[in-house]
Amino acid sequence: MTSRLDRLLLLLDTGSSSSVRNTAAKQLAQLAVKSVISDVTVADDVKASRQHASVADPAAWGELMAVVARIIPFLHSKSFETRNAASVALSQIFSSIPVWQPFHDDNQAASMKDSDRVPEFSNFSVEELVLQGKLLLASSGKEFIRPAILSSPAEVKKARKEAMGRLGLEFLDDVAEEMDLDKELGADVDGDVDMEVKTEDQPASAESPMDVCPPTTAKKEDSDPSRASTPADPSPTPSTSAPQVDLSQLSARERNRLKRKRKPGNSAFVAPQHPPPQTAGSKYNATAAGSSKARLVTADENIQNTSSRLASPTTDKVVIDPSKGGAVSPKTVKQSKALEVKPGLWIWDGLVQVLEVDLFSAAWEVRHGAALALRELLKIQGKCGGMQDGDSWEDNLVAHEKWCNDLSAKLLCVLVLDRFGDFVSDQVVAPVREMISQTLASLLIHMPQRSVLHVHSILLQMIRQQFVIPTPTILTPKPKNSKKQKATEQKLTHIWEIRHAGLLGIKYEVAVRNDLFDDGIEKKVKQEDGSGEVNGNAILNDVVDAAVLGLEDKDDDVRAVAASCLLPVAGHLVEQLPECLERVLLVLWSCLSDMKDDLSSSVGAVMELLGKLVAYDRVIEILANETVSLPLTTLAPTLFPFFRHTIANVRLSVVKTLHSFLTVESLPREWISVSFFRLLYQNLVIEERSEIRDASLETWRTALDIVSAMPGWIETNASQQIILDWYAIVMTPFGMPIDPSGFYHPLLVVEGETPPERHNVDKNMLAQDLSLITTEVILKARIAGSTALALLMAFWPVDVTPSMEEVFQPILLHYVDSTSMLQKVLSAIISEEWAREHTSRSRPDP
């Protein structure tokens, strides 16, 4: 019978929806933390009154860590939903437990001199990592090999040593210190329970690689050498005879076959050979088996084949004791042994070390899951990482800074070495680099400014890459084509994945450490290397230079991240570096004019940044100035080709950007044209997404309000033929194709090249294929187009020729008298919306 804990763990992986998984994660956290805090509820917030967690009861914390250890394997799942649910469960646990803080004696003197109190950052070199490091891809090709179980802190350290050495990271000082583990590992082995060498029988048929949790074959054995009856302690006199078999249980055929196999000289049967007898002082005991395969196992634990570094989440039972208020009482504690820490250390240090090993896994899912868990842990509980009870507060601050420096170096290593990219919807994403950047940002929250500046400098190195980039062997042409080889070497000026990772780190750094730019002129921070002081303006200028370099990159993903880097610091850019505004605006417009790919996803990010900058007066002055190289009257029409872009986010961004131009009264309005209105109307009638239709209708209303104040603009530009075409489009019966002859199609002109062939994103709506487009979507689009025509009638000037009645009355009467019910309904909607808008406009303001 499974316990409640087992069922909740199962729901993390098999929940039918994200809400079910998240609910299970919250209840799992509530169940786990009751061993430490008895009055916790799921609704408790991390900012509650409890500010300190006592570690006086190691058993209670051991129970908590046992549950955490059972959640960690779900971070290795192939399913993103499962990994996310496991991270939610861990986040709830971290939030429910108060932040651990060390007990320190204020009267204790600091153990370090003032001159030695600044810890050194690891000797991190991006160039050495590029030249010597082993890349982290999607997987190592060994998906069906069962990894080793990490059941003790010593094994965690050893695995971390192997992972760092495999990736060529020996030059890191902190890793080099961990390399010398011989004495430490020996001490840990001696301190553990007696071990035994246990050999396993090779099965007759190989187990399927898809068997995630095969049946357990190892049994608990007594390691006492004085007992000769156990399989672990064979008889001192080895025997070559076969083991006795009860012949009465066999059929006649099976007995005859067994006799033939037992005949002397028959190679089909080989009697098992027992190992030599063990002495009384031997450290390890041997168990008999049919093969020479051996491994070390503890005498008091069951060895299980698992698919994760920790034990399987469904093997060991956990008992819920009602007398303890539902506290978790694990049957065994071997699962959480790898998470144990020495008394007085930061309670989560063991978990961080386990996750550090997973950060360098060859499987991208494991790296992503480890980054998810680390992000939640550092964000909530990372304030006192690396600290220890009993030390002075000054010593703990230094230890915390050193711990932050070491962990940030490992995260930066993953950013440099990761090359995995995945496809989601209509764009490419880098889930590992994205999550590692967020994890690094969670760590930067708790780091002092000098350490943040060092991380900032490494991120800039990743972006600039001012070193010789090695040419990959796969891209190197044959020696006979020397000209092509030189051209390839010249083209490879940087590795775009590393630049992309550096920009992601900058993006989240400026988002969480905005204080680096506050009062940039007066505020100065001493650099760690002692070379001088740097102020906020210099840091901001480095960010702008890195973003401009990324915007000039040929890779679309790099341009998208580079544009998003400046979003959090747009206000600081306008106020502190006004001299850089024109350069930034110029490169943004250049990105929009050079879009040659119909799937360029960076257009949305570029236009989002442009729309945010337009809200500032200094930017408006630049765009309104006709003498500058980028006046708005020339640049705004360059956005028209993106109205019917393949990517929906780009279509939405272009409408919002142009709407932001309309809302600023000081900007020039000469760019508003009939083509602009035709594009907006097409968005209303043939767009499938409701948010784009709503934004287009709002922009239509704002534009009509502006042009209605220009004498003669509407009646001159809104010709009778255009209005008839608009009515004909919106009144097309369901199921009949829409005539595209009345549509406006702007061309994306690239200097020196022919216009690129664009994908027709409106093919389904134009064909009115009811098997691909629902009637509800078509009807909503028709209503939006009808509302736009009603607004045009309401904003039509009074006492002009032709008048509103002369233009619209014959058209409406024609469709009201139609035999089509759709045309009758839409005509009634136009009349109703016109009446409502006319009443609201003619009503005097209170």
C-alpha positions, 0 to 999 in steps of 0.5 A, spaced: 500 500 500 503 506 497 503 512 502 501 519 501 508 521 499 508 516 494 502 518 491 504 525 491 511 524 488 507 520 482 503 526 481 509 530 479 510 525 473 503 523 471 499 529 473 494 530 467 495 538 467 500 543 470 495 545 475 494 538 478 502 537 478 503 544 481 497 542 487 501 536 488 508 539 489 505 544 494 502 539 498 508 535 497 512 541 500 507 542 506 508 534 508 515 535 507 517 541 512 512 539 517 518 535 520 522 541 521 516 546 522 509 543 525 505 549 524 506 550 516 501 551 511 501 551 504 499 558 504 505 561 508 509 566 505 517 566 505 516 573 508 512 570 514 514 572 521 519 566 522 526 568 520 530 563 523 530 555 522 533 551 528 538 546 526 538 543 533 534 537 531 538 533 526 533 528 525 528 533 523 532 536 518 534 528 515 527 527 514 526 533 510 532 532 506 530 525 505 524 528 501 528 532 497 532 527 495 526 523 492 524 529 488 531 530 485 530 524 480 524 528 477 529 533 475 532 528 470 526 527 467 525 527 459 519 531 460 519 539 461 512 538 465 515 533 470 522 537 471 518 544 472 513 540 477 519 538 481 522 545 481 515 548 484 515 542 489 523 544 491 521 552 491 515 551 496 520 547 500 525 553 500 519 558 501 516 554 507 523 553 511 525 560 514 532 562 511 538 559 515 542 564 518 549 562 522 550 563 530 556 567 531 559 570 537 560 578 536 566 578 541 570 573 537 575 576 533 576 575 525 581 570 523 583 573 517 587 580 516 584 586 513 589 585 507 587 578 506 579 579 507 578 579 499 577 572 496 580 571 490 575 569 484 577 563 480 582 564 474 577 564 469 579 564 462 574 564 456 579 563 451 582 556 455 575 554 455 573 555 448 580 551 446 580 546 451 573 545 454 569 539 452 562 542 449 555 540 452 550 538 447 544 534 447 546 528 450 553 524 450 549 518 446 549 513 452 542 514 454 541 507 456 547 506 461 545 507 468 549 512 472 552 511 478 548 512 485 551 518 489 549 515 496 555 519 500 558 526 500 565 523 498 562 520 492 559 527 490 565 530 491 568 524 486 563 525 481 564 532 481 571 532 480 570 527 474 565 532 471 570 538 472 576 534 469 572 531 463 570 538 461 577 541 461 576 545 467 582 543 471 585 551 471 580 553 476 583 554 483 577 551 487 576 545 482 584 544 483 583 544 491 578 539 490 582 534 486 586 532 492 581 528 495 585 521 496 586 523 504 578 525 504 575 520 501 579 515 505 577 518 511 570 518 509 570 510 507 573 508 513 568 512 517 562 509 513 560 502 515 563 495 513 563 494 506 563 488 502 565 486 495 559 483 492 559 480 485 553 479 481 550 473 477 550 475 470 543 474 467 541 469 462 538 474 458 540 482 458 535 486 461 531 491 456 534 498 456 527 501 457 527 497 464 527 504 468 526 500 475 528 493 474 527 488 480 532 488 486 536 482 486 541 484 491 539 482 498 542 485 505 547 480 508 551 480 514 558 482 514 560 478 520 566 474 518 565 469 523 558 466 520 560 461 515 553 460 513 551 466 509 553 467 502 558 473 503 562 468 507 564 462 503 566 455 506 574 455 507 575 449 503 573 451 496 568 446 492 568 444 485 562 440 485 555 443 483 550 445 488 545 440 490 538 440 486 532 437 488 531 432 483 524 430 485 521 437 483 524 436 476 521 432 470 524 426 467 527 430 461 530 435 465 533 430 470 536 427 464 539 434 461 542 435 468 545 429 468 548 430 461 551 437 463 554 434 469 558 429 466 566 430 466 569 434 461 562 437 458 563 444 457 556 446 457 556 446 464 562 449 469 561 449 476 562 456 480 568 457 483 568 460 490 573 465 492 579 464 497 577 464 504 578 471 507 582 472 513 579 475 520 582 482 519 580 483 512 576 489 510 571 487 505 567 480 505 566 477 498 560 474 496 560 468 491 557 469 484 557 466 477 561 472 474 567 476 475 563 483 475 564 486 482 562 492 486 563 495 493 556 495 497 555 497 504 552 491 508 546 495 511 543 498 504 540 495 498 543 496 492 538 498 486 538 499 479 536 506 478 535 511 472 538 517 476 544 519 481 539 518 487 535 512 489 528 511 485 523 515 487 518 509 488 522 504 491 523 505 499 517 506 503 515 512 507 511 512 513 507 517 516 506 517 523 500 520 526 503 522 532 508 527 529 502 531 526 503 527 519 511 528 519 515 524 514 519 518 517 523 515 512 524 507 512 531 508 510 536 514 510 541 512 505 537 516 499 539 523 503 546 521 505 549 525 499 545 531 502 548 531 509 553 536 511 557 537 517 554 540 523 554 548 523 555 548 515 549 551 511 544 546 511 543 546 503 550 545 502 550 538 500 544 539 495 548 545 492 554 540 491 549 534 488 546 539 483 553 542 481 554 535 478 548 535 474 550 542 471 555 538 467 551 532 465 552 530 458 544 530 458 541 537 457 535 535 461 539 534 467 543 540 466 536 544 465 533 540 471 539 542 476 539 549 473 531 550 475 532 547 482 538 551 483 535 558 481 529 557 486 534 555 492 539 561 491 533 566 490 530 564 496 535 561 501 542 563 498 543 569 502 547 565 507 550 560 503 557 558 505 557 560 512 558 556 518 556 557 525 561 559 530 565 564 526 565 571 526 560 575 522 566 578 518 569 571 517 562 569 514 561 574 509 568 573 506 566 565 506 560 567 503 563 571 498 568 566 496 562 561 495 559 565 491 565 566 486 566 559 486 559 557 484 558 563 479 565 560 476 561 554 475 555 557 472 559 561 467 563 555 465 556 552 463 554 558 459 561 557 455 560 550 454 553 549 452 551 548 445 544 545 445 538 549 442 531 547 441 525 549 437 519 551 440 513 554 436 516 558 431 523 560 434 529 557 436 530 557 444 536 555 448 533 552 455 539 551 458 543 557 457 536 561 459 536 557 465 543 558 467 543 565 466 537 566 471 540 562 476 546 566 475 542 572 476 539 569 483 546 568 485 548 575 483 542 578 488 546 576 494 553 577 491 557 584 493 559 589 488 566 587 487 564 580 485 558 582 481 563 586 477 568 581 476 562 576 473 560 582 469 567 583 466 567 575 464 560 576 461 563 582 456 569 577 454 564 572 452 560 577 448 567 581 445 571 574 444 577 578 443 581 572 441 583 567 436 577 563 434 579 556 432 576 553 426 571 547 427 574 541 423 567 539 420 567 546 417 575 546 415 575 545 407 580 540 404 587 543 403 586 544 395 581 549 396 586 554 399 582 560 398 575 557 400 579 555 407 582 562 408 575 565 407 572 560 412 577 562 417 576 570 416 568 569 416 569 565 423 570 571 428 566 569 434 562 563 436 555 565 436 552 561 442 557 564 447 555 571 445 548 569 445 550 566 452 554 572 454 548 577 452 543 572 456 547 573 462 547 581 461 540 581 460 538 578 467 544 581 471 541 588 469 534 586 471 536 584 478 542 589 479 539 595 477 543 599 483 549 598 479 547 604 475 543 608 480 547 615 481 552 613 476 556 619 476 557 620 483 557 612 485 564 609 484 565 602 485 573 599 486 575 594 482 577 587 484 584 587 481 585 594 484 586 597 477 582 603 479 574 605 480 569 604 475 562 608 476 555 606 474 556 610 467 562 606 465 558 600 467 552 602 463 556 604 457 559 597 457 552 594 457 550 599 451 556 597 447 555 589 448 548 590 446 550 594 440 555 589 438 549 584 439 544 588 434 549 588 429 550 580 429 548 576 423 545 571 427 537 573 429 537 570 436 543 574 438 539 580 435 533 578 439 537 577 446 541 584 445 535 588 444 532 585 450 538 587 454 537 594 454 529 594 456 531 594 463 536 600 463 532 604 458 531 609 463 538 609 465 540 610 458 536 616 456 538 619 463 545 618 463 548 616 456 544 621 452 549 621 447 549 614 445 541 614 444 542 616 436 547 610 435 542 605 439 536 608 434 540 607 428 542 600 429 535 599 431 532 601 425 538 598 421 536 591 424 529 592 421 531 594 414 536 588 414 531 583 415 532 578 410 528 572 413 521 571 413 522 568 420 526 573 423 524 573 431 528 579 433 523 584 430 519 583 436 524 584 441 527 590 437 520 594 436 519 593 443 525 596 445 523 602 440 516 603 443 519 603 450 524 608 448 519 613 444 516 614 451 522 619 453 522 626 451 529 626 449 528 620 444 522 624 441 527 630 440 531 626 436 526 622 432 522 629 430 529 632 428 529 632 420 536 634 420 538 627 423 539 621 419 533 617 421 527 622 421 520 618 423 517 620 417 522 616 413 523 610 418 516 609 420 514 606 413 519 601 414 515 597 419 509 597 414 512 590 411 511 587 418 504 588 419 503 581 416 509 577 418 509 570 419 511 570 427 505 573 431 509 576 436 512 581 430 505 582 428 503 585 435 509 589 436 509 593 430 502 595 431 504 597 438 510 600 436 506 605 431 501 606 436 506 609 441 508 613 435 501 616 435 500 617 442 506 622 442 503 629 440 510 632 439 512 627 434 511 628 426 504 625 423 506 626 416 507 618 415 500 617 417 497 615 410 492 611 406 496 605 406 497 605 414 489 605 414 489 599 409 494 595 413 490 596 419 483 594 416 486 588 413 489 586 420 482 587 423 479 582 417 484 577 416 487 576 423 486 570 427 489 572 433 484 576 438 490 580 441 492 583 434 485 585 432 484 589 439 490 592 438 489 594 431 482 597 432 485 601 438 490 604 433 485 605 428 481 609 433 487 613 435 489 614 428 482 617 426 482 621 431 488 625 429 487 625 422 480 628 423 483 634 426 487 635 419 482 639 415 480 635 408 484 629 410 479 624 411 474 626 405 480 627 400 484 620 402 478 616 403 476 615 396 469 612 394 473 606 391 477 604 397 470 604 402 467 600 397 473 595 397 472 595 405 465 593 405 466 588 399 471 584 404 467 585 410 460 582 407 463 576 403 459 570 405 462 565 409 465 559 405 467 564 399 474 566 398 475 573 399 478 577 393 485 579 395 485 585 389 483 590 394 489 589 399 495 593 400 502 589 400 508 593 402 514 590 399 520 589 404 526 593 400 533 591 401 538 595 397 542 591 392 537 585 393 531 582 390 525 583 395 525 576 399 519 571 398 514 572 403 510 566 406 502 568 406 500 567 413 493 569 411 492 563 406 487 560 410 483 566 412 483 568 405 480 562 402 475 561 408 476 554 409 471 552 414 475 546 415 481 550 417 478 556 420 472 556 425 466 560 424 467 563 431 474 566 428 471 569 422 465 572 425 469 576 430 474 578 425 468 581 421 465 584 427 472 588 428 472 590 421 464 592 421 466 596 428 472 600 424 467 602 418 462 605 423 468 609 427 470 611 420 463 614 419 463 617 426 469 621 425 467 623 418 467 631 418 461 635 418 459 640 412 464 637 407 463 634 400 461 629 399 458 628 406 457 622 410 450 621 408 452 621 401 458 616 402 455 611 406 447 611 406 447 608 399 452 602 401 448 601 407 441 600 404 444 596 399 446 591 404 440 592 409 436 589 403 440 583 401 438 576 401 444 574 405 443 574 413 450 575 414 450 582 410 444 584 414 447 583 421 453 586 419 449 592 416 445 592 423 452 592 427 455 598 423 449 602 424 449 601 431 456 602 433 456 608 429 450 611 433 453 609 439 460 613 437 456 619 434 452 619 441 459 619 445 462 624 441 456 629 440 455 629 448 458 635 451 464 634 456 461 634 464 
